[in-house]
């Protein structure tokens, strides 16, 4: 399988130079351990998928550290919470020695984990202030195309002037959407059906069962499919519960598991004191459209393109790519929102960057027009109040060229993500 350069690498290298420990979190099989091994060549690699290493680390942490190098990559660290207090001790010893000797501090531990809930619990108790946390998702469009631009997607002049210098081709868009973003599938010809079938089984048996015991695996798969079918929609626990055949309380708990493992993300509604009658329910998005397609039984790129859910897949893919662009640049996605009011008027994505608000519509159409951006004037009350400045708006679409739809509003090809 060919190595695909990861866009987060520069940010990771910089972070390693600043912190004594770095944790990469994200869904199973998105390339966390491969990335750490590529970047941390001077570190000894240990995986807790190895039962011998796992047993020794759990039963005798001191002996475990004696048997290994001072600088370690610890893969799937969530399986060994016993080590966190020992990591703290070794980091503090290194810091004290560096202070006494006037030598530079070094990074001792590179960690990876697929289940952020337990990891965050242990980090907050043991490694607060000692560890940087970087979320990682699957292969992005830019990574597939070997595009060097590392900026987060923001629809302004600076971003567009830099991004237009590189590949913007999306002729294989629907194949990318269907194939998904898992490195193993992107970099090989492995069977799509077999991969995702095994992926879901492993995810349930290892990650999900670590947090909650699933008595009926079929129930959870049915729940996954119900959520996947609603990607890009308002999160409705009762509706999902009806389709999955479980309680709404169970759905709420299981959604939290999907979110902490990075399988889905919730997009919060944009609210401002000067906006009235806002919907307060979040929207939910799958982060991998390949998994979404497998769960909802869209078995080829052609069936997605010509099917009733094409717009839903397109929007999900666009949102996931924008999210990846922020994460890979080392920036938070907490300032990404959507807008909807009680009259059902909606803006697909609202970015609040600094004190500037960027409205974005996502349209599968290859014929963008001014009507698509009329909703942007709903944000004028925010600007009129002096709280925020309204930045450039955008319609992300399938037309192959950038063009203005109005003052400060462009149609931007999806290949510019």
C-alpha positions as CSV (number, residue, x, y, z in Angstrom):
1,X,0.0,0.0,0.0
2,X,1.5,3.4,-1.0
3,X,2.1,6.0,1.6
4,X,-0.1,9.1,1.3
5,X,1.5,12.2,2.8
6,X,-0.7,13.5,5.6
7,X,-1.6,17.2,5.7
8,X,-1.4,17.4,9.5
9,X,2.3,16.4,9.4
10,X,3.8,19.9,9.7
11,X,1.5,20.8,12.5
12,X,2.3,17.5,14.3
13,X,6.1,18.0,14.0
14,X,5.7,21.5,15.4
15,X,3.6,20.2,18.3
16,X,6.1,17.5,19.1
17,X,8.8,20.2,19.5
18,X,6.6,22.0,22.0
19,X,5.1,19.3,24.2
20,X,6.5,16.3,26.2
21,X,3.6,14.1,25.0
22,X,1.3,14.2,22.0
23,X,-1.9,12.3,21.5
24,X,-3.5,11.6,18.2
25,X,-7.1,10.7,18.4
26,X,-9.6,9.7,15.8
27,X,-11.7,6.8,14.3
28,X,-10.2,3.3,13.9
29,X,-8.0,2.8,10.9
30,X,-7.6,6.4,9.8
31,X,-3.8,6.1,9.9
32,X,-2.9,7.3,13.5
33,X,-0.2,4.8,14.2
34,X,1.3,4.9,10.7
35,X,1.5,8.7,10.9
36,X,3.3,8.6,14.3
37,X,5.7,5.9,13.1
38,X,6.5,8.0,10.0
39,X,7.1,11.2,12.0
40,X,8.6,9.6,15.2
41,X,11.3,7.5,13.6
42,X,13.5,7.9,16.7
43,X,10.8,6.6,19.0
44,X,10.3,2.9,19.8
45,X,6.9,1.7,18.6
46,X,4.7,-0.4,20.9
47,X,1.1,-1.5,20.1
48,X,-1.2,-2.7,22.8
49,X,-2.9,-5.0,20.3
50,X,0.1,-7.1,21.3
51,X,-1.2,-9.2,24.3
52,X,2.3,-9.6,25.8
53,X,2.9,-5.8,25.9
54,X,-0.6,-5.2,27.1
55,X,-0.4,-7.7,30.0
56,X,3.0,-6.4,31.2
57,X,1.9,-2.7,30.9
58,X,-1.2,-3.5,33.0
59,X,0.4,-5.8,35.6
60,X,3.7,-4.1,36.1
61,X,4.0,-0.6,34.6
62,X,7.5,0.0,36.1
63,X,8.9,-3.2,34.6
64,X,7.2,-2.3,31.3
65,X,9.1,1.0,31.1
66,X,12.4,-0.6,32.2
67,X,12.1,-2.9,29.2
68,X,11.7,-0.2,26.7
69,X,13.3,3.0,25.4
70,X,12.9,6.4,27.0
71,X,11.0,7.7,23.9
72,X,8.0,5.6,23.0
73,X,5.1,5.5,20.6
74,X,2.2,3.9,22.5
75,X,-0.5,2.7,20.1
76,X,-4.1,2.3,21.4
77,X,-3.2,3.8,24.7
78,X,-6.8,3.7,25.9
79,X,-6.4,0.0,26.7
80,X,-3.9,0.7,29.4
81,X,-5.1,3.4,31.7
82,X,-2.7,2.1,34.3
83,X,0.2,3.8,32.4
84,X,-1.1,7.4,32.6
85,X,0.2,8.1,36.1
86,X,3.6,6.7,35.1
87,X,3.7,8.9,32.0
88,X,3.2,11.9,34.3
89,X,6.1,10.8,36.5
90,X,8.5,10.4,33.6
91,X,7.5,13.7,32.0
92,X,8.0,15.6,35.3
93,X,11.4,13.9,35.8
94,X,12.5,15.0,32.4
95,X,11.3,18.5,33.0
96,X,13.1,18.7,36.3
97,X,16.3,17.4,34.8
98,X,16.1,19.8,31.9
99,X,15.6,22.7,34.3
100,X,18.6,21.7,36.5
101,X,20.9,21.0,33.6
102,X,19.8,23.9,31.4
103,X,19.1,21.5,28.6
104,X,16.1,21.6,26.2
105,X,12.9,19.7,27.1
106,X,12.1,16.8,24.8
107,X,9.0,14.9,23.7
108,X,9.0,11.5,25.3
109,X,5.7,10.0,24.3
110,X,3.6,9.8,21.1
111,X,0.2,8.3,21.8
112,X,-2.7,7.2,19.7
113,X,-6.2,6.2,20.6
114,X,-9.5,5.4,19.0
115,X,-11.8,6.1,21.9
116,X,-11.5,9.7,23.0
117,X,-14.0,9.4,26.0
118,X,-11.7,7.2,28.2
119,X,-8.6,9.0,26.9
120,X,-9.9,12.4,27.9
121,X,-10.9,11.2,31.3
122,X,-7.3,9.9,31.9
123,X,-5.7,12.9,30.4
124,X,-7.7,15.3,32.6
125,X,-6.7,13.4,35.7
126,X,-3.0,12.7,34.9
127,X,-1.6,14.7,32.0
128,X,-3.3,18.1,32.0
129,X,-0.8,20.7,30.8
130,X,1.7,18.0,29.7
131,X,0.1,16.7,26.5
132,X,-1.2,18.1,23.2
133,X,-4.2,16.5,21.6
134,X,-4.6,16.4,17.8
135,X,-7.7,14.9,16.2
136,X,-7.2,13.0,12.9
137,X,-9.7,12.0,10.3
138,X,-9.5,9.9,7.1
139,X,-7.7,10.9,3.9
140,X,-8.8,14.3,2.6
141,X,-9.4,15.3,-1.0
142,X,-6.2,17.4,-0.9
143,X,-4.2,14.4,0.5
144,X,-5.5,12.2,-2.3
145,X,-4.4,14.8,-4.9
146,X,-1.1,15.6,-3.2
147,X,-2.1,19.2,-2.9
148,X,0.4,21.2,-0.7
149,X,-2.1,23.9,0.4
150,X,-2.4,23.5,4.2
151,X,-4.8,26.4,4.9
152,X,-8.3,25.7,6.4
153,X,-11.0,26.4,3.9
154,X,-12.2,30.0,4.3
155,X,-14.0,31.5,1.3
156,X,-11.9,34.7,1.1
157,X,-9.4,36.2,-1.4
158,X,-6.3,34.9,0.4
159,X,-7.4,31.3,0.5
160,X,-8.7,31.3,-3.1
161,X,-5.6,32.9,-4.5
162,X,-3.4,30.2,-2.9
163,X,-5.7,27.3,-3.6
164,X,-6.2,28.0,-7.3
165,X,-2.6,27.4,-8.1
166,X,-3.0,23.6,-7.5
167,X,-5.2,20.8,-8.7
168,X,-8.9,21.4,-8.5
169,X,-10.1,18.4,-10.6
170,X,-13.1,16.5,-9.2
171,X,-13.8,14.2,-12.2
172,X,-13.7,11.3,-9.8
173,X,-15.9,13.0,-7.2
174,X,-18.5,10.2,-6.9
175,X,-15.9,7.5,-6.7
176,X,-14.2,9.4,-3.9
177,X,-17.5,9.8,-2.1
178,X,-18.4,6.1,-2.4
179,X,-14.9,4.7,-1.7
180,X,-14.6,6.7,1.5
181,X,-11.6,8.2,3.2
182,X,-10.0,5.2,5.0
183,X,-6.3,5.1,4.0
184,X,-6.4,1.3,3.3
185,X,-9.1,1.8,0.7
186,X,-7.8,5.0,-0.8
187,X,-4.3,3.5,-1.3
188,X,-5.3,0.1,-2.5
189,X,-7.8,-1.9,-4.5
190,X,-9.1,-3.8,-1.5
191,X,-12.7,-4.9,-1.7
192,X,-15.0,-2.1,-0.4
193,X,-17.7,-4.4,0.9
194,X,-15.3,-6.7,2.8
195,X,-13.5,-3.7,4.3
196,X,-16.5,-1.9,5.7
197,X,-18.1,-5.1,6.9
198,X,-15.0,-6.0,8.9
199,X,-14.6,-2.4,10.0
200,X,-18.1,-2.2,11.6
201,X,-17.6,-5.6,13.3
202,X,-14.3,-4.5,14.8
203,X,-15.6,-1.1,15.8
204,X,-18.5,-2.6,17.7
205,X,-16.5,-5.4,19.3
206,X,-13.6,-3.3,20.4
207,X,-14.4,0.4,20.7
208,X,-18.1,0.3,21.4
209,X,-18.0,-2.6,23.8
210,X,-15.3,-0.8,25.7
211,X,-17.8,1.9,26.6
212,X,-21.1,0.0,26.8
213,X,-22.1,-3.6,26.4
214,X,-24.0,-4.2,23.2
215,X,-26.3,-7.2,23.8
216,X,-27.5,-7.3,20.2
217,X,-25.0,-6.4,17.5
218,X,-27.8,-6.2,14.9
219,X,-29.5,-3.4,17.0
220,X,-26.3,-1.3,16.8
221,X,-25.8,-1.8,13.1
222,X,-29.4,-0.9,12.5
223,X,-28.8,2.2,14.6
224,X,-25.7,3.1,12.6
225,X,-27.7,2.8,9.4
226,X,-30.4,5.0,10.8
227,X,-27.9,7.7,11.7
228,X,-26.1,7.4,8.3
229,X,-29.5,7.8,6.5
230,X,-29.9,11.1,8.3
231,X,-26.4,12.6,7.8
232,X,-26.8,16.3,7.2
233,X,-30.2,16.5,8.9
234,X,-31.3,17.8,12.3
235,X,-30.6,15.3,15.1
236,X,-33.9,13.6,16.1
237,X,-33.4,10.9,18.7
238,X,-37.0,9.7,18.6
239,X,-36.9,9.2,14.8
240,X,-33.7,7.3,14.9
241,X,-35.0,5.2,17.8
242,X,-38.1,4.2,15.8
243,X,-35.9,3.0,12.9
244,X,-33.4,1.2,15.1
245,X,-35.9,-0.4,17.4
246,X,-34.4,0.9,20.6
247,X,-35.2,3.6,23.1
248,X,-34.5,7.3,22.5
249,X,-32.3,7.3,25.6
250,X,-30.2,4.5,24.1
251,X,-29.9,6.4,20.9
252,X,-28.7,9.5,22.8
253,X,-26.0,7.4,24.6
254,X,-24.9,5.6,21.4
255,X,-24.7,9.0,19.5
256,X,-22.2,10.1,22.2
257,X,-20.1,7.0,21.5
258,X,-20.1,7.8,17.8
259,X,-19.1,11.3,18.4
260,X,-16.3,10.5,20.9
261,X,-14.8,8.0,18.5
262,X,-14.9,10.6,15.7
263,X,-17.3,8.6,13.5
264,X,-19.8,11.5,13.5
265,X,-19.8,15.2,14.3
266,X,-22.6,17.5,15.5
267,X,-22.8,20.9,13.9
268,X,-24.3,23.4,16.3
269,X,-26.8,26.0,15.3
270,X,-25.5,29.5,14.9
271,X,-27.0,31.8,17.5
272,X,-26.4,35.5,18.2
273,X,-28.3,37.9,20.4
274,X,-29.4,39.7,17.4
275,X,-30.9,36.7,15.6
276,X,-34.4,35.8,16.5
277,X,-36.5,32.6,16.4
278,X,-33.5,30.3,16.0
279,X,-33.7,26.5,15.8
280,X,-31.5,25.1,18.6
281,X,-31.2,21.5,17.5
282,X,-27.8,20.4,16.1
283,X,-27.3,18.7,12.8
284,X,-25.4,15.4,12.5
285,X,-22.8,14.4,9.9
286,X,-21.0,11.2,9.2
287,X,-17.3,11.8,8.8
288,X,-16.7,9.0,6.2
289,X,-19.0,8.9,3.2
290,X,-17.8,5.4,2.3
291,X,-19.0,4.0,5.7
292,X,-22.2,6.1,5.2
293,X,-22.8,4.4,1.8
294,X,-22.1,0.9,3.1
295,X,-24.5,1.3,6.0
296,X,-27.3,2.7,3.7
297,X,-26.6,0.2,0.9
298,X,-25.6,2.5,-1.9
299,X,-23.2,0.0,-3.5
300,X,-21.7,1.9,-6.4
301,X,-20.7,5.5,-7.2
302,X,-23.3,5.5,-10.0
303,X,-26.2,4.6,-7.7
304,X,-25.3,7.5,-5.4
305,X,-25.0,10.0,-8.2
306,X,-28.3,9.1,-9.8
307,X,-30.1,8.3,-6.5
308,X,-32.4,10.4,-4.3
309,X,-29.7,10.9,-1.7
310,X,-27.0,12.4,-4.0
311,X,-27.4,15.9,-2.5
312,X,-27.1,14.5,1.0
313,X,-23.9,12.6,0.2
314,X,-22.5,15.7,-1.6
315,X,-23.2,17.9,1.4
316,X,-21.8,15.4,3.9
317,X,-18.6,15.0,1.8
318,X,-18.2,18.8,1.6
319,X,-18.7,19.3,5.3
320,X,-16.3,16.5,6.2
321,X,-13.6,17.9,3.9
322,X,-13.9,21.4,5.4
323,X,-13.7,19.9,8.9
324,X,-10.5,18.0,7.8
325,X,-9.0,21.2,6.5
326,X,-9.4,22.9,9.9
327,X,-8.1,19.9,11.9
328,X,-5.1,19.3,9.6
329,X,-4.1,23.0,10.0
330,X,-4.3,22.5,13.8
331,X,-7.4,24.6,14.2
332,X,-10.5,23.9,16.1
333,X,-13.9,23.3,14.4
334,X,-15.8,24.9,17.3
335,X,-16.6,28.0,15.2
336,X,-18.3,26.0,12.5
337,X,-22.1,26.2,12.6
338,X,-25.3,26.1,10.5
339,X,-28.2,28.5,10.6
340,X,-31.9,27.7,10.6
341,X,-34.8,29.7,11.9
342,X,-38.4,28.9,12.7
343,X,-39.5,29.7,9.2
344,X,-37.2,26.9,7.9
345,X,-34.8,29.3,6.2
346,X,-31.3,27.8,6.4
347,X,-27.7,28.4,5.6
348,X,-25.8,25.2,5.4
349,X,-22.6,26.4,7.0
350,X,-21.7,29.5,9.0
351,X,-18.0,30.1,9.9
352,X,-17.2,32.6,12.6
353,X,-13.5,33.3,12.2
354,X,-12.4,36.0,14.6
355,X,-15.1,38.7,14.3
356,X,-15.9,37.8,10.7
357,X,-18.9,35.6,9.7
358,X,-18.7,33.7,6.5
359,X,-22.0,32.2,5.1
360,X,-21.8,29.1,2.9
361,X,-24.3,27.2,0.9
362,X,-23.6,23.7,-0.4
363,X,-25.3,22.8,-3.7
364,X,-24.8,19.8,-5.9
365,X,-25.9,21.9,-8.9
366,X,-23.5,22.8,-11.7
367,X,-25.6,25.9,-12.3
368,X,-25.2,28.3,-9.4
369,X,-27.3,31.5,-9.3
370,X,-28.1,34.5,-7.1
371,X,-31.2,32.8,-5.7
372,X,-29.1,30.4,-3.8
373,X,-27.6,33.1,-1.7
374,X,-30.7,35.2,-0.8
375,X,-30.7,33.6,2.6
376,X,-27.4,35.2,3.4
377,X,-29.2,38.5,4.1
378,X,-30.6,36.9,7.3
379,X,-27.2,37.6,8.9
380,X,-27.4,41.4,8.2
381,X,-28.8,42.0,11.7
382,X,-25.6,40.7,13.2
383,X,-23.6,43.2,11.2
384,X,-26.0,46.1,11.8
385,X,-25.6,45.6,15.5
386,X,-21.8,46.1,15.1
387,X,-21.0,42.8,16.7
388,X,-19.6,41.1,13.6
389,X,-18.5,41.8,10.1
390,X,-20.1,39.7,7.4
391,X,-17.3,38.2,5.2
392,X,-17.3,36.8,1.7
393,X,-20.1,34.3,1.1
394,X,-19.9,31.2,-1.0
395,X,-21.9,28.6,-2.8
396,X,-19.8,25.4,-3.0
397,X,-21.0,23.6,-6.2
398,X,-20.0,21.6,-9.2
399,X,-19.5,24.4,-11.7
400,X,-15.8,24.2,-12.7
401,X,-14.9,27.9,-12.3
402,X,-15.0,30.5,-9.6
403,X,-17.5,33.3,-10.4
404,X,-19.2,36.1,-8.6
405,X,-23.0,35.8,-7.9
406,X,-23.1,39.2,-6.2
407,X,-21.0,41.6,-4.3
408,X,-18.8,39.6,-1.9
409,X,-20.5,36.3,-2.9
410,X,-18.9,33.7,-5.1
411,X,-19.7,30.3,-6.6
412,X,-16.7,28.1,-5.7
413,X,-16.1,24.8,-7.3
414,X,-16.0,21.8,-4.9
415,X,-12.5,21.1,-6.2
416,X,-11.3,24.2,-4.3
417,X,-11.8,22.5,-0.9
